[in-house]
Amino acid sequence: MNQRPIRIVVVAGSIRTGNFTSKALALVADEIARSDDTTVDVVCLSDVQLLMPGLAPSDEVRVLQERFAAATGVVLGTPEYHGSYSSEMKLLIENLGFPSVLSGKPIGLLGVAAGQIGAIKALEHLRSVCSHIGAIVLPRPVSIASVQQLFDDNGNCLDKSTEKHVRSLATTLLDYIRGSICPRVVLEDAIRRGEIQWTKQETKETHDGPNDVQFVHPDVTGSYCFGRI
Ligand SMILES: Cc1cc2nc3c(=O)[nH]c(=O)nc-3n(C[C@H](O)[C@H](O)[C@H](O)COP(=O)(O)O)c2cc1C
């Protein structure tokens, strides 16, 4: 059995040398890696030749897609550029397939900005696109304002409360995964192995629609709908 079943991909939408997005994301990655049931895969976009949208994926892009497809959850970090998120981040999303390999993945969002109002617009735009492609965008995104004043050249955060806030993104993501994704994976796996016997029940027309099939088990509160079993 995999001792570290939770795999998180972290990626910065800035390829600028010394960029602050990666410095902030490093704190999130560090916080995630502290748990003994996680692994972190940091994707560096300057190492990947992303293609213009619509072109057939190269082998390199397919490998990139597989890294994201294998993730239990994802952290996207972006700078605020002209009141939105970065074009590098958009190009990454275009390269992750149509339909996207991010579909169904829980995603935590981080934004950094030089300005005093932070990366609010970047985060709202990124949330909208991620929701559109079917990702589960988690609440409580982290926006860092005046980012140049908050990190030194070595990536140390100079403000304790900012660091705590940035690290909280890891907790938001891991709490969601442990509370909602892991139980489902374990449950579905047990059913596939035949370790749990469920009773198939055809329901009458419900709010979920007509001819719904549900499976019920006396030890489980309520019923459970399986789309993928
Ligand atoms: C093209 C461009 C547009 C920018 N637009 C904004 C903006 O709209 N609001 C803001 O607060 N900062 C803006 N900035 C400043 C960046 O948010 C800031 O430099 C940030 O550190 C960039 O992220 P990075 O260090 O991860 O590359 C802009 C910077 C660039 C290069």
The ligand as an ORCA input file, in Angstrom:
! r2SCAN-3c Opt
* xyz 0 1
  C       3.231     42.896    -17.252
  C       3.030     43.164    -15.791
  C       1.802     43.581    -15.340
  C       1.610     43.816    -13.968
  N       0.366     44.184    -13.535
  C       0.161     44.353    -12.203
  C      -1.135     44.655    -11.709
  O      -2.096     44.774    -12.450
  N      -1.306     44.815    -10.389
  C      -0.250     44.664     -9.515
  O      -0.446     44.804     -8.303
  N       0.989     44.366     -9.949
  C       1.207     44.208    -11.264
  N       2.456     43.851    -11.717
  C       3.507     43.624    -10.749
  C       3.610     42.143    -10.426
  O       2.457     41.658     -9.807
  C       4.801     41.890     -9.516
  O       5.975     42.347    -10.182
  C       4.957     40.448     -9.129
  O       6.063     40.338     -8.274
  C       5.211     39.590    -10.333
  O       5.248     38.250     -9.904
  P       6.589     37.393     -9.930
  O       7.552     38.060     -8.994
  O       6.157     36.049     -9.440
  O       7.079     37.373    -11.346
  C       2.675     43.653    -13.072
  C       3.922     43.233    -13.559
  C       4.097     43.005    -14.888
  C       5.443     42.524    -15.381
*
